[in-house]
Amino acid sequence: MNTRQKHLKNTPRRRFISTALSLSACAALPLSLFSKGAQAQAAQKPKVALVMKSLANEFFLTMETGAKDYQKHNASQFDLITNGIKDETDTANQIRIVEQMIVSKVDALVIAPADSKALGPVIKKAVDAGIIVVNIDNRLDTDVLKSKDLNVPFVGPDNEKGARLVGDYLAKSLKPGDNVAIIEGVSTTTNAQQRTAGFKAAMQAGGMKVVSLQSGDWEIDKGNAVASQILNANPDVKALLCGNDNMAIGAVAAVRAAGKAGKVYVVGYDNINAIKPMLADGRVLATADQFAAKQAVFGIDTALKAIAAHKKQSELSGIVETPVVLVTKKSA
């Protein structure tokens, strides 16, 4: 065997030995180095906090479920923390939750504010801490944002347009001159104000008279109490226009208790599961679907794209409008 033949015969063995030595060297490395490497890789994933209003409201439970499902299918892309408050008016606790997220150093905050104005200072604090903030569901007050030199994109539906769809559909079942009442959500929230504006516009266009406007705080029990009061004070009211389905559920109970089932129309907003049997049997005439689960996902996506592009808060676009559609017995 000549020298070249010997060389060719030994080359594969040398390569194998070299590879084996490399693997042995790796195996001998402390496991902590691998752990640190895994931690570094995990640390690169953005941490997104979704802060909602009351999780007693089925709408926000649906939103949370949609967000968690989305994260589950994109687990390698981001981590998700979800939080909600006890009830729709628990603004102080929502502020505390945001402050906790700042301390936790989340990369993004996607928030449905309980109050359009009161959350302004803590939102400013989050942005100053380098957190990307995206507003969903209830739009933050534009004057407050301007006063704090904040640019916070809003991802959500045109609530006035959605309420107008519901109001216009109701108007077809009423006559000009009929008295109606509006049960509004928390009065300091932009989405409550917008829905009331949409209801009012529809009633005005149809020639109906709004004889009462009261807040039901987005809640079933408060909606029930307010509806009962309205029906007692205005026995000729023909319809109750409710700013969300929770209050509509309360209103339906009040109509029944007053002995006016089938005589007073009730409409809502949100298309939660609990309202669907009431649409089917006519206790609720119509509602609007603003796709709770998708709304959270759109908000999270907006935040993740901003992080991936290394954008500053001031560089984010202003409004990402999401769909809202009329839902009736026929379309449910």
C-alpha positions in Angstrom: 0.0 0.0 0.0 1.5 3.3 -1.1 1.5 6.5 1.0 -1.5 8.1 -0.8 -3.6 4.9 -0.2 -2.7 4.9 3.5 -3.7 8.5 3.7 -7.1 7.9 2.1 -7.7 4.9 4.4 -7.0 6.8 7.5 -8.9 10.0 6.6 -12.4 8.9 7.5 -11.2 7.6 10.8 -9.4 10.8 11.6 -12.6 12.8 10.8 -14.7 10.5 13.0 -12.2 10.8 15.9 -12.1 14.6 15.4 -16.0 14.7 15.5 -16.1 12.4 18.5 -13.6 14.6 20.4 -15.7 17.7 19.7 -18.9 16.0 20.9 -17.0 14.8 24.0 -15.8 18.3 24.7 -19.4 19.6 24.4 -20.7 16.9 26.7 -18.1 17.9 29.2 -19.3 21.5 29.3 -21.4 22.6 32.4 -25.1 22.2 31.9 -25.5 25.8 33.2 -24.0 27.1 30.0 -26.8 25.4 28.0 -29.4 26.8 30.5 -28.0 30.3 30.1 -28.2 30.0 26.4 -31.8 28.8 26.6 -32.6 31.7 29.0 -31.0 34.2 26.6 -33.1 32.8 23.7 -36.3 33.0 25.8 -35.4 36.5 26.9 -35.5 37.6 23.3 -39.2 36.8 23.1 -41.3 39.9 23.7 -43.5 39.9 26.8 -46.9 41.3 26.1 -49.4 42.2 28.8 -53.1 42.3 27.9 -55.0 44.4 30.5 -58.8 44.3 30.2 -61.8 45.6 32.0 -64.1 43.3 34.1 -63.6 39.6 33.6 -67.1 39.1 35.0 -68.2 40.4 31.6 -68.3 37.6 29.1 -67.1 39.9 26.4 -63.7 40.2 28.1 -63.5 36.5 28.9 -63.9 35.9 25.2 -61.2 38.4 24.5 -58.8 36.7 27.0 -59.5 33.3 25.5 -58.9 34.5 22.0 -55.6 36.1 23.0 -54.4 33.0 24.9 -55.3 30.8 21.9 -53.3 33.1 19.6 -50.3 33.0 21.9 -50.5 29.2 22.2 -50.3 28.9 18.4 -47.4 31.4 18.3 -45.6 30.4 21.5 -42.2 30.8 20.0 -43.0 34.4 19.1 -44.1 36.0 22.3 -45.1 35.5 25.9 -48.5 36.7 27.2 -49.7 38.0 30.6 -53.5 38.6 30.9 -55.2 40.6 33.6 -58.6 42.0 34.3 -60.4 43.9 37.0 -63.3 43.0 39.3 -65.9 45.2 37.8 -66.2 47.9 35.1 -65.7 50.8 37.4 -62.7 49.5 39.3 -60.4 52.0 37.6 -58.0 52.3 40.6 -57.2 48.6 40.4 -56.6 48.7 36.7 -54.1 51.5 37.2 -52.4 49.3 39.8 -52.2 46.4 37.4 -50.6 48.7 34.8 -48.0 49.8 37.4 -47.3 46.2 38.1 -46.7 45.5 34.4 -44.2 48.4 34.3 -42.3 47.0 37.3 -42.4 43.6 35.5 -40.7 45.3 32.5 -43.1 43.9 29.9 -42.3 44.9 26.3 -45.8 45.8 25.3 -49.1 46.7 27.0 -52.4 46.1 25.2 -55.1 47.8 27.2 -58.9 48.2 27.2 -59.1 51.1 29.7 -61.8 51.2 32.3 -61.8 55.0 32.1 -60.8 57.0 29.0 -59.2 59.8 31.0 -58.1 58.4 34.3 -55.6 56.0 32.7 -53.7 58.8 31.0 -51.0 59.3 33.7 -50.1 55.6 34.1 -50.1 55.2 30.3 -47.6 58.0 30.1 -45.5 56.3 32.8 -45.5 53.0 30.8 -44.4 54.8 27.6 -41.7 56.6 29.4 -40.5 53.3 30.7 -40.0 52.2 27.0 -43.1 50.0 26.8 -45.1 49.9 23.6 -48.7 50.7 24.4 -51.7 49.8 22.2 -55.2 50.9 23.1 -58.1 48.5 22.3 -61.9 48.4 22.8 -62.4 51.7 24.6 -60.5 54.6 23.1 -58.3 56.8 25.4 -59.4 60.4 25.5 -57.7 62.3 22.7 -57.4 65.6 24.7 -55.7 63.8 27.6 -53.3 62.1 25.2 -52.5 65.4 23.6 -51.9 67.1 26.9 -49.3 64.4 27.8 -47.8 64.5 24.3 -48.7 60.8 23.8 -49.4 58.9 20.6 -51.2 55.7 21.5 -52.7 53.7 18.5 -56.3 52.7 18.9 -57.3 49.2 17.6 -61.0 48.7 17.6 -64.4 49.3 16.0 -66.3 52.5 15.2 -68.7 52.2 18.1 -70.9 55.0 16.9 -71.3 53.3 13.6 -72.1 49.9 15.3 -74.7 51.5 17.6 -76.3 53.3 14.6 -76.7 49.9 12.8 -78.6 48.6 15.9 -80.6 51.8 16.3 -81.6 51.9 12.7 -82.8 48.3 12.8 -84.9 49.0 15.9 -86.4 52.1 14.3 -88.1 49.9 11.7 -90.2 48.4 14.5 -91.2 51.7 16.0 -93.3 54.7 14.9 -92.3 58.4 14.7 -93.1 60.0 18.1 -92.5 56.8 20.1 -90.7 57.3 23.4 -87.5 55.3 24.0 -84.7 55.3 26.6 -81.0 54.7 26.5 -79.1 52.7 29.1 -75.5 53.9 28.7 -72.2 52.2 29.8 -69.8 54.0 32.2 -70.3 57.6 31.2 -66.6 58.5 31.3 -65.7 56.0 28.6 -65.4 56.9 25.0 -67.1 53.8 23.7 -70.1 54.4 25.9 -70.4 58.0 24.6 -70.0 56.9 21.0 -72.6 54.2 21.3 -75.0 56.6 22.9 -74.3 59.0 20.0 -75.1 56.3 17.5 -78.4 55.4 19.3 -79.4 59.0 19.5 -78.7 59.6 15.8 -80.8 56.6 14.8 -83.7 57.6 17.0 -83.6 61.2 15.7 -83.6 60.0 12.1 -86.6 57.8 12.8 -88.5 60.5 14.6 -88.4 58.8 18.1 -88.0 60.7 21.3 -85.3 59.8 23.9 -87.1 60.5 27.2 -84.4 59.1 29.5 -80.6 58.5 29.4 -79.0 56.8 32.4 -75.8 54.8 33.1 -75.9 51.1 33.8 -72.1 50.8 34.3 -72.0 48.0 31.7 -73.3 45.6 34.4 -76.4 43.2 34.5 -77.6 44.2 38.0 -77.2 47.9 37.4 -78.8 47.6 34.0 -81.7 45.9 35.6 -82.1 48.5 38.3 -81.9 51.4 35.8 -84.3 49.7 33.4 -86.9 49.2 36.2 -86.6 52.8 37.2 -87.1 54.0 33.6 -90.1 51.8 33.0 -91.7 53.0 36.3 -91.1 56.6 35.5 -92.0 56.3 31.8 -94.8 53.7 31.3 -95.2 54.5 27.7 -91.5 53.7 26.7 -91.5 51.5 23.7 -87.8 50.5 23.6 -84.6 50.3 25.8 -81.4 50.8 23.9 -78.5 49.3 25.9 -74.9 50.1 25.4 -73.8 46.4 25.9 -75.4 43.0 26.2 -74.9 42.7 29.9 -77.2 45.7 30.5 -79.6 44.3 27.9 -79.9 41.1 29.9 -80.7 43.2 33.0 -83.2 45.2 31.0 -85.0 42.0 29.7 -85.5 40.9 33.3 -86.9 44.4 34.2 -89.3 44.3 31.2 -90.6 40.9 32.3 -90.9 42.0 35.9 -92.9 45.0 34.8 -95.3 42.7 32.9 -94.3 44.3 29.6 -92.7 41.3 27.8 -93.4 41.7 24.1 -94.4 45.3 24.5 -91.0 46.9 25.0 -88.1 46.3 22.6 -84.6 45.7 24.0 -81.4 46.0 22.0 -77.8 45.5 23.0 -74.2 45.5 21.8 -71.4 42.9 21.9 -73.1 39.6 20.8 -72.0 37.6 23.8 -73.1 34.0 24.0 -75.6 34.7 26.8 -77.6 37.0 24.5 -78.1 34.5 21.7 -81.0 32.6 23.2 -82.7 36.0 23.8 -82.2 37.0 20.2 -83.6 33.6 19.1 -86.9 34.0 21.1 -87.3 37.8 20.5 -86.6 39.1 24.0 -83.7 41.0 22.4 -84.3 42.5 19.0 -80.7 43.1 17.9 -77.1 43.5 19.0 -73.8 44.3 17.4 -70.8 42.0 17.1 -67.4 43.7 17.5 -65.5 40.4 17.5 -63.9 40.4 21.0 -61.4 37.7 20.4 -60.1 39.2 17.2 -59.8 42.7 18.7 -57.2 41.5 21.2 -55.3 39.7 18.5 -55.2 42.8 16.3 -53.9 44.7 19.3 -51.2 42.2 20.1 -50.1 42.0 16.4 -49.9 45.8 16.3 -47.6 45.8 19.3 -45.4 42.9 18.1 -44.9 44.5 14.7 -43.8 47.7 16.4 -41.3 45.8 18.5 -40.0 43.8 15.5 -39.5 47.0 13.5 -37.8 48.7 16.5 -40.4 51.5 16.3 -40.8 54.2 19.0 -44.2 54.9 20.4 -44.4 58.2 18.6 -43.9 56.4 15.2 -47.0 54.2 15.5 -50.0 54.7 13.3 -53.1 56.3 14.9 -56.2 54.0 14.2 -56.6 50.4 13.1 -60.4 50.0 12.6 -61.8 46.6 13.3 -65.1 45.3 12.0 -68.5 45.6 13.7 -71.7 44.1 12.3 -75.4 44.0 13.1 -76.7 40.8 14.6 -80.5 39.9 14.6 -82.5 36.8 15.0 -82.1 36.2 11.3 -78.4 36.6 11.2 -77.5 35.0 14.6 
